[in-house]
Amino acid sequence: MDSELYSQLLQKDWLSLAKNIRWVHSIGGEKTGTFRITRGPGWLARQLARWSGLPTETDAADIRLRIIPDAPGERWERTFDGLILVTRQWKESDGLLVERFRDWELSFKLRVQEGNLFYHQSGARLCVGAWRIPMPRACAPRVDAKETADGGPHVFVSVTVTLPFVGPLVSYEGLLSVKGVPA
C-alpha cells in the first residue's frame, strides 16, 4: 500500500495520513470516482483551459486515476470522462514535490493535518527545451489542492488552477473510491 515517492516526501508524517489517502497514493491499480468540474467564468479562462487540454465542465465526470512508477518518481494518469491528463511527479533535492504538466513544473510543500493532505505551492518553472525558467508568482499558474478522508470508503479531492490576471482556469472536486483498502 506504499507510495515510495510520497512516503519519501512526507517521511514520518506518511503514517499520519489517513489510511484511505495512503491507499489513493499507492502504486498500481485504478482508483475511480465522480468529480464536479468547473471552468473559469471569463472567455479567456475558458479558451486557455481548452487550449491546455484541461477537463471540460460537468457536474458528474467519471474519474479514473492510475499511478505508475516512472523514474525518478511517478506518472499520474487521470482520466476525466475519457479525456486523459498525464503528469509526472518527483522529489526535488530540496525535499519538495515537483509536478510537471506540459511546459510547466510546479513545486509543492506537502503538509499533513489531522490525517489529511494539503499541497502548498512554493514555485513554478516554465520549461523551454532544456531550460527551466523560474517564474515570479505574479506570472505563474497557481494550484491549490487537498485530499481529505471522509471516514468512509472515499477520499475527497479538491484542486483549483488559477492564472494571474485571468482568474480560475479549472476546478475539480469529488470523491475517489477506496474500496479494497486493506485492514
C-alpha positions as CSV (number, residue, x, y, z in Angstrom):
1,M,0.0,0.0,0.0
2,D,3.0,2.3,0.0
3,S,3.9,5.1,-2.4
4,E,7.6,5.3,-2.4
5,L,7.5,8.9,-3.6
6,Y,5.0,10.3,-1.1
7,S,6.5,8.3,1.8
8,Q,9.9,9.8,1.0
9,L,8.4,13.3,0.7
10,L,6.4,13.1,3.9
11,Q,8.8,10.9,5.9
12,K,7.5,10.4,9.4
13,D,4.2,12.1,8.5
14,W,3.4,9.4,5.9
15,L,1.9,7.2,8.6
16,S,-0.1,10.2,10.0
17,L,-2.1,10.3,6.8
18,A,-5.5,8.6,6.9
19,K,-5.2,5.1,5.6
20,N,-7.7,6.0,2.7
21,I,-5.4,8.7,1.5
22,R,-2.3,6.4,1.6
23,W,-4.3,3.9,-0.4
24,V,-5.1,6.5,-3.1
25,H,-1.4,7.2,-3.4
26,S,-0.5,3.5,-3.8
27,I,1.2,2.3,-6.9
28,G,-0.8,0.2,-9.3
29,G,-4.4,-0.5,-9.7
30,E,-7.0,2.0,-10.7
31,K,-8.9,4.4,-8.4
32,T,-12.3,5.6,-9.6
33,G,-14.8,8.3,-8.7
34,T,-17.0,11.1,-9.7
35,F,-15.9,14.8,-9.8
36,R,-17.6,18.1,-10.5
37,I,-15.6,20.2,-12.9
38,T,-15.9,23.9,-13.4
39,R,-14.1,26.3,-15.7
40,G,-13.3,29.9,-15.1
41,P,-16.1,32.4,-15.9
42,G,-14.3,34.5,-18.5
43,W,-13.8,33.9,-22.2
44,L,-10.0,34.0,-21.9
45,A,-10.0,31.5,-18.9
46,R,-12.2,29.1,-20.9
47,Q,-10.1,29.3,-24.0
48,L,-6.8,28.8,-22.1
49,A,-8.3,25.8,-20.3
50,R,-9.4,24.3,-23.6
51,W,-6.0,25.0,-25.3
52,S,-4.2,23.5,-22.3
53,G,-6.2,20.3,-22.5
54,L,-7.9,20.7,-19.1
55,P,-11.1,18.8,-18.5
56,T,-14.4,20.2,-19.6
57,E,-17.1,21.5,-17.3
58,T,-19.6,19.0,-15.9
59,D,-21.5,18.1,-12.8
60,A,-20.5,14.5,-12.8
61,A,-17.4,13.4,-14.6
62,D,-16.3,9.7,-14.3
63,I,-12.8,9.7,-13.0
64,R,-10.0,7.1,-13.2
65,L,-6.6,7.5,-11.6
66,R,-3.6,5.3,-12.3
67,I,-0.3,5.9,-10.6
68,I,2.6,4.2,-12.3
69,P,6.3,4.1,-11.3
70,D,8.4,6.3,-13.6
71,A,12.0,7.0,-12.7
72,P,12.7,9.2,-10.9
73,G,9.2,9.3,-9.5
74,E,5.7,8.6,-10.7
75,R,3.4,9.1,-13.7
76,W,-0.1,10.1,-12.8
77,E,-2.7,9.3,-15.4
78,R,-6.1,11.0,-14.7
79,T,-9.0,10.3,-17.0
80,F,-11.9,12.7,-16.9
81,D,-14.9,11.3,-18.9
82,G,-12.4,9.8,-21.4
83,L,-10.0,12.8,-21.5
84,I,-6.6,11.7,-20.4
85,L,-4.4,14.2,-18.4
86,V,-0.9,12.9,-17.7
87,T,1.6,14.5,-15.2
88,R,4.9,13.4,-13.8
89,Q,5.8,13.8,-10.2
90,W,9.2,13.5,-8.4
91,K,11.1,14.6,-5.3
92,E,13.3,17.6,-5.8
93,S,16.7,17.8,-4.0
94,D,15.2,20.4,-1.6
95,G,12.5,17.9,-0.5
96,L,9.7,19.4,-2.4
97,L,7.2,17.6,-4.7
98,V,7.5,18.7,-8.3
99,E,4.7,18.0,-10.8
100,R,5.2,18.5,-14.5
101,F,2.3,19.2,-16.8
102,R,3.2,20.1,-20.4
103,D,5.6,23.0,-20.2
104,W,5.1,23.8,-16.5
105,E,6.9,22.4,-13.4
106,L,5.1,23.3,-10.2
107,S,6.7,22.6,-6.8
108,F,4.8,21.9,-3.6
109,K,5.5,21.6,0.1
110,L,3.2,18.8,1.4
111,R,1.6,19.1,4.8
112,V,-0.4,16.5,6.8
113,Q,-3.0,17.9,9.2
114,E,-5.5,15.7,11.1
115,G,-4.8,12.8,8.6
116,N,-5.5,15.0,5.6
117,L,-3.0,16.0,2.9
118,F,-2.5,19.7,1.8
119,Y,-0.4,20.9,-1.2
120,H,1.2,24.3,-0.7
121,Q,2.7,25.6,-4.0
122,S,6.1,27.1,-3.5
123,G,7.2,27.8,-7.0
124,A,6.7,27.4,-10.8
125,R,9.1,27.0,-13.7
126,L,8.4,27.4,-17.4
127,C,10.2,24.7,-19.4
128,V,11.5,25.7,-22.8
129,G,13.7,22.9,-24.2
130,A,16.3,22.1,-21.6
131,W,15.8,25.4,-19.8
132,R,13.8,25.7,-16.7
133,I,12.9,29.3,-16.1
134,P,11.7,30.2,-12.6
135,M,8.6,32.3,-12.8
136,P,7.6,35.1,-10.4
137,R,4.4,34.3,-8.5
138,A,2.7,37.2,-10.3
139,C,3.1,35.4,-13.7
140,A,2.8,31.7,-12.8
141,P,-0.2,29.4,-12.6
142,R,-1.3,28.6,-9.1
143,V,-2.6,25.3,-7.9
144,D,-4.4,24.8,-4.6
145,A,-5.1,21.2,-3.7
146,K,-6.1,19.0,-0.8
147,E,-7.1,15.4,-0.1
148,T,-9.4,14.7,2.9
149,A,-10.6,11.4,4.3
150,D,-14.3,11.2,4.8
151,G,-14.1,8.4,7.4
152,G,-15.8,6.1,4.9
153,P,-14.8,4.4,1.7
154,H,-13.8,7.6,-0.1
155,V,-11.3,10.4,-0.3
156,F,-12.5,13.9,-1.1
157,V,-10.1,15.6,-3.6
158,S,-10.2,19.3,-4.4
159,V,-8.0,21.1,-7.0
160,T,-8.2,24.6,-8.3
161,V,-5.9,26.0,-11.0
162,T,-5.7,29.8,-11.2
163,L,-3.8,32.1,-13.6
164,P,-2.8,35.7,-12.6
165,F,-4.7,38.4,-14.4
166,V,-7.1,35.7,-15.7
167,G,-8.6,34.1,-12.6
168,P,-9.6,30.4,-12.2
169,L,-9.0,28.2,-15.2
170,V,-10.4,25.0,-13.9
171,S,-11.5,23.5,-10.6
172,Y,-12.4,19.9,-9.9
173,E,-13.6,18.2,-6.7
174,G,-15.2,15.0,-5.8
175,L,-14.8,11.6,-4.2
176,L,-12.4,8.8,-5.1
177,S,-13.4,5.4,-4.1
178,V,-11.0,3.5,-1.9
179,K,-12.8,0.2,-1.8
180,G,-10.4,-2.6,-1.0
181,V,-8.3,-0.8,1.5
182,P,-6.6,-3.5,3.5
183,A,-7.3,-3.5,7.2
